[in-house]
Amino acid sequence: MPEEIPLLDSNTLRAWSNFSYPQLVKELCSLFISPELIPRQELNDLIDRAFTRVRHKDVVHLSRLRNGLNVLELWHGVTYAFKDLSMSCTGQFLQYFLKKRKKHITILVGTAGDTGSSAIESIRGEKNMDIIVLLPKGLCSQMQELQMTTVIEDNVHVFAADGNSDEIDEPIKELFTNTDFARKHNLMSLNSINWSRIMVQIAHHFYAYFQCTTSLDATPLPAVEIVVPTGGGGNLTG
Ligand SMILES: *Cc1c(COP(=O)(O)O)cnc(C)c1O
């Protein structure tokens, strides 16, 4: 990983402004993932594979409303949650390294509804990972609960627990604090602060910017205001 935030010159920006969303993800990820870590062609293939189940042909679409207001449609992924986009890439990256290193991990996720189903879809059927999801009994929407409980895969384990999602996080946090236990079982999480998710989400903002600006020739470049709904601040960090 570079030690500083990469700087992009105006020629790069101009070239990128015509890129598709998946192309932008590939370019941005390659700024942070060296070819020694993942060769460029394999990185491209992993990202393409991550987006194969997205329902929109462009993966992400900017809808133009009135008065210069636009909506970036990030909901065309498998579970309809914006996090499908980054989560599916993270799933592919994980599988790549685990296969190469012949390792197995157990992913532990507490969810309010969205994260669980998105995480499940991003790694279902993968041999090197098991996922355990705790969902708050009776507090998810019916659709979300069905999204989680109807996935029949050997590596997917879903449990309903008493309490809300914050209360469910407590015992999960305890398991991660127990470093011997966490190391023994190769525990990991798939949450908003996972760096590879943030990295992929950087592309949302570049894509939206290029779609909204008419010219990149002005100095300084035109400003665009972006409103980001947030919870854990992951998408916002991008
Ligand atoms: C995941 C999720 C969030 C939190 O996302 P951050 O990137 O951590 O801010 C907020 N709202 C919805 C609907 C979500 O699915």
The ligand as a Gaussian input file, in Angstrom:
#p B3LYP/6-31G(d) Opt

LIG

0 1
 C      -24.527000      -0.377000       5.380000
 C      -25.496000       0.671000       5.474000
 C      -25.186000       1.871000       6.123000
 C      -23.848000       2.136000       6.760000
 O      -22.882000       2.298000       5.763000
 P      -21.550000       3.153000       5.986000
 O      -20.824000       3.043000       4.684000
 O      -20.784000       2.497000       7.074000
 O      -21.927000       4.542000       6.325000
 C      -26.154000       2.865000       6.159000
 N      -27.350000       2.710000       5.568000
 C      -27.667000       1.568000       4.906000
 C      -29.032000       1.466000       4.294000
 C      -26.760000       0.521000       4.826000
 O      -27.067000      -0.586000       4.140000

